[in-house]
Amino acid sequence: MLWGTAGAAGALAVRGGVDVAPVSLAAARLLIGGLLLAVLTGAPAAVALLTGRGPARVPMLLAAVAAAGYQLAFFAAVTRTGVAIGTVVAIGSGPIFTGVLAWLIDGVRPTPRWAAATAAAVAGCAVLIAGGGVAAGGEVLSGILFALLGGLLYAFYAIIAARVISAGTPSGVVMGAMFGGAGVVMLPILLTSDFTWLGSAAGLGTAVYLGCATTALACFVYGLGLRTTPVATAATLTLAEPAVAALLGVVVLGERLAPASLAGLGLLAAALVLVALPSGGVRLLVRRRPAVPERAESSA
């Protein structure tokens, strides 16, 4: 849900006169949020996780690069295909890649219920975003490939985070190391772009909100979830992001959803409820007939 507020925050900043390139905004968001997360969760431990001699060092370094690469791949996709197609492919392919990689790497075979719910969620996400019409750019094929790369990078760093957390490292330290490292990777991109927009109150406020709420806090609670939730299920649940973004577009930005988009929103919500139910939870939705009490035996 926190990730879903990023789009509305950026749109409000643009309406307020902030002239910022998406890549520059993403770099500032990762730098502020990642470093804040690393500091609040224990900077020495996060740095040690990335630079020490433990078995998690190389995977965590790769995860940090992947987290930064996801941002770059996503924006490369949407500039080529348009926001609708790029968002659907990047966000929708993430849970699929996560389920497949979890199966290949950890041997965790996806359940039929997860597969059905994920398929329904991806379909709902596609209908939700594209229901009002898709505006695509001229380099659709290359854009789709970048979006698929983004989904794969997301799955990669999510699985690494889940494995390191399951090995006993505190989730806050793992997320702080990963996104703090990603912020450092994005620093040269921020410095080589036009970052004068940070000099305005609206621009700085937007960057601080995106960094603190949609990166630091969001990733912290995501890490808490990974302690007890299978990574494939967690990836599917993050498809709530476009649903929240769409609702905020209606409530905050005054946008309107087409009937097809409303249907997609309902399908997505139903899929998220299905995948979030605990084992046996589906049976609770079926009303059972009350049991007939046995006749008490009479006592002599």
C-alpha positions in Angstrom: 0.0 0.0 0.0 2.8 2.4 0.8 4.5 1.7 -2.6 1.1 2.5 -4.2 1.2 6.1 -2.9 4.4 6.9 -4.9 2.6 7.7 -8.1 0.2 10.1 -6.5 3.0 11.9 -4.6 4.9 12.4 -7.8 1.8 13.6 -9.7 1.1 16.1 -6.9 4.7 17.3 -7.1 4.4 17.9 -10.8 1.1 19.8 -10.3 2.9 21.9 -7.7 5.4 23.0 -10.3 8.3 20.5 -9.6 10.1 19.9 -12.9 11.9 16.5 -12.3 12.9 13.7 -14.5 11.6 10.3 -13.3 15.1 8.7 -13.1 16.3 11.6 -11.0 13.3 11.3 -8.7 13.9 7.5 -8.4 17.6 8.0 -7.6 16.8 10.6 -4.8 14.1 8.3 -3.4 16.5 5.3 -3.2 19.3 7.4 -1.8 17.3 9.0 1.0 15.2 5.9 1.8 18.0 3.4 1.5 20.5 5.3 3.7 17.8 6.2 6.2 16.8 2.5 6.4 20.4 1.5 6.9 20.9 4.0 9.7 17.7 3.2 11.6 18.2 -0.6 11.4 21.9 -0.5 12.4 24.3 1.0 9.9 27.4 -0.9 11.2 25.5 -4.2 10.8 24.3 -3.3 7.4 27.8 -2.3 6.2 29.2 -5.4 7.7 26.7 -7.5 5.8 27.9 -5.9 2.5 31.6 -5.8 3.2 32.3 -8.6 5.7 33.5 -12.1 5.0 30.3 -13.9 5.7 28.5 -16.1 3.1 25.8 -13.4 2.6 28.2 -10.7 1.4 28.3 -11.5 -2.4 24.5 -12.3 -2.6 23.7 -9.0 -0.7 25.9 -7.0 -3.0 24.2 -8.5 -6.0 20.8 -7.8 -4.4 21.7 -4.2 -3.9 22.7 -3.8 -7.5 19.5 -5.6 -8.6 17.4 -3.2 -6.5 19.0 -0.2 -8.2 18.8 -1.9 -11.6 15.1 -2.5 -11.2 14.5 1.3 -11.1 16.6 1.8 -14.2 14.9 -1.0 -16.1 11.4 0.1 -15.1 11.9 3.7 -16.3 13.6 2.5 -19.5 10.5 0.3 -20.1 7.9 3.0 -19.5 9.7 5.6 -21.7 9.5 3.1 -24.6 6.1 1.4 -24.1 4.2 3.9 -22.2 3.2 3.8 -18.5 0.4 1.2 -18.8 2.2 -1.5 -20.7 5.5 -1.0 -18.9 3.9 -1.1 -15.4 1.8 -4.2 -16.2 4.7 -6.2 -17.5 7.2 -5.1 -14.9 5.0 -5.4 -11.8 2.9 -8.4 -13.2 6.0 -10.5 -14.1 7.6 -10.0 -10.7 5.5 -12.5 -8.8 5.8 -15.0 -11.7 9.6 -14.8 -11.8 9.6 -15.0 -8.0 7.6 -18.2 -7.9 9.7 -19.8 -10.6 13.1 -18.8 -9.1 11.9 -19.9 -5.6 11.1 -23.3 -7.2 14.4 -23.6 -9.0 16.7 -22.2 -6.3 15.0 -23.2 -3.0 13.0 -26.2 -4.3 9.7 -24.5 -3.0 7.1 -25.7 -5.5 4.3 -23.2 -6.0 0.9 -24.4 -4.9 -2.0 -24.5 -7.4 -3.8 -21.9 -5.3 -0.8 -19.6 -5.5 -0.7 -20.1 -9.3 -4.4 -19.5 -9.8 -4.4 -16.4 -7.5 -1.3 -15.0 -9.2 -2.7 -15.5 -12.7 -5.9 -13.8 -11.6 -4.0 -10.9 -9.9 -1.8 -10.3 -13.0 -4.9 -10.3 -15.2 -6.7 -7.9 -12.9 -3.7 -5.7 -12.8 -3.5 -5.6 -16.6 -7.3 -4.9 -17.0 -7.1 -2.2 -14.2 -4.2 -0.3 -15.8 -5.1 -0.8 -19.5 -8.9 -0.6 -19.1 -9.0 3.1 -20.1 -6.8 2.5 -23.2 -3.1 1.9 -23.6 -0.8 4.6 -24.9 2.4 3.0 -26.0 5.5 4.5 -27.3 7.3 3.5 -30.5 9.8 0.9 -29.1 7.4 -1.5 -27.7 9.5 -4.7 -28.0 12.6 -3.3 -26.4 10.4 -1.7 -23.7 8.7 -5.0 -22.9 12.2 -6.6 -22.6 13.3 -3.9 -20.2 10.1 -4.5 -18.2 10.7 -8.2 -18.0 14.2 -7.5 -16.9 12.8 -5.3 -14.1 10.5 -8.1 -13.0 13.3 -10.6 -13.0 15.6 -8.2 -11.0 12.8 -7.7 -8.4 12.4 -11.5 -8.0 16.1 -11.9 -7.7 16.6 -9.4 -4.8 13.4 -10.5 -3.1 14.6 -14.2 -3.0 18.0 -13.2 -1.8 16.5 -11.1 1.0 14.2 -13.9 2.0 17.1 -16.4 2.1 19.3 -14.2 4.2 16.5 -13.4 6.6 15.6 -17.1 7.0 19.3 -17.8 7.8 18.9 -15.7 10.9 19.9 -12.1 9.9 17.5 -9.5 11.3 15.1 -8.4 8.5 15.8 -4.7 9.2 19.5 -5.2 8.7 18.9 -7.1 5.5 16.6 -4.5 4.0 18.9 -1.7 5.2 21.9 -3.2 3.6 20.2 -4.0 0.3 18.4 -0.6 -0.2 21.2 1.4 1.4 23.6 -0.3 -1.1 21.1 0.5 -3.9 21.0 4.1 -2.8 24.8 4.3 -3.1 24.6 2.7 -6.6 22.1 5.4 -7.6 24.1 8.3 -6.2 26.2 8.9 -9.4 22.9 8.9 -11.5 21.5 11.6 -9.2 24.6 13.7 -9.3 24.9 13.5 -13.1 21.2 14.5 -13.6 19.5 17.8 -13.0 18.8 17.8 -9.3 18.1 21.5 -8.9 14.5 20.5 -8.2 15.6 19.5 -4.7 16.1 23.1 -4.0 12.4 23.8 -3.8 10.2 23.0 -0.8 7.8 21.0 -2.9 10.7 19.0 -4.6 12.5 18.3 -1.3 9.3 17.4 0.5 8.4 14.9 -2.3 11.8 13.3 -2.2 11.7 13.1 1.6 8.2 11.5 1.6 9.1 9.0 -1.2 12.4 8.2 0.6 10.9 7.9 4.2 7.5 6.4 3.5 7.6 4.5 0.2 11.2 3.2 0.6 12.4 3.1 4.2 9.1 2.3 6.0 7.7 0.2 3.1 10.9 -1.9 2.8 11.2 -2.3 6.5 7.7 -3.8 6.9 8.2 -5.8 3.7 11.2 -7.4 5.4 9.1 -8.1 8.5 6.7 -9.9 6.3 9.4 -12.0 4.6 10.2 -13.5 8.0 7.0 -15.6 8.1 5.5 -15.3 4.5 6.8 -17.4 1.6 8.5 -15.1 -0.9 6.3 -16.1 -3.8 3.2 -15.2 -1.8 4.8 -11.9 -0.7 5.5 -11.0 -4.3 1.9 -11.6 -5.3 0.6 -9.5 -2.4 2.7 -6.6 -3.7 0.3 -6.4 -6.6 -1.8 -4.4 -4.3 0.4 -1.5 -5.3 -1.4 -0.7 -8.6 -4.7 -1.1 -6.9 -3.8 1.5 -4.3 -2.4 3.8 -6.9 -5.6 3.6 -9.0 -7.8 4.4 -5.9 -5.6 7.3 -5.0 -5.9 8.6 -8.5 -9.6 8.6 -8.1 -9.8 10.0 -4.6 -6.9 12.4 -4.6 -6.2 13.3 -8.2 -9.8 13.4 -9.5 -9.2 10.7 -12.1 -12.0 8.4 -13.3 -11.8 4.6 -13.7 -13.5 3.0 -16.8 -15.9 0.1 -16.1 -13.2 -2.3 -17.3 -10.7 -0.9 -14.9 -13.3 -1.3 -12.0 -13.7 -4.9 -13.0 -9.9 -5.4 -13.0 -9.7 -3.8 -9.6 -12.3 -6.3 -8.3 -10.5 -9.2 -9.8 -7.2 -8.1 -8.3 -8.7 -7.6 -4.9 -10.3 -11.1 -5.0 -7.0 -12.6 -6.0 -5.1 -10.9 -3.2 -7.6 -12.2 -0.7 -7.3 -15.7 -2.0 -3.5 -15.7 -1.9 -3.4 -14.1 1.6 -5.7 -16.7 3.2 -3.9 -19.2 5.4 -3.9 -22.9 4.5 -7.4 -24.2 5.0 -8.7 -20.6 5.0 -10.6 -21.3 1.7 -12.7 -23.9 3.5 -13.8 -21.2 6.0 -15.6 -19.5 3.2 -17.9 -22.5 2.7 -20.7 -22.5 5.2 -20.9 -25.8 6.9 -24.2 -27.3 8.0 -24.5 -27.4 11.7 -23.7 -30.7 13.2 -26.6 -32.6 14.8 -25.9 -33.1 18.5 -25.7 -36.7 19.6 -28.5 -37.8 21.9 -27.3 -37.9 25.4 -27.3 -41.3 27.1 -29.6 -41.6 30.0 -28.1 -42.5 33.2 -29.4 -45.2 35.4 
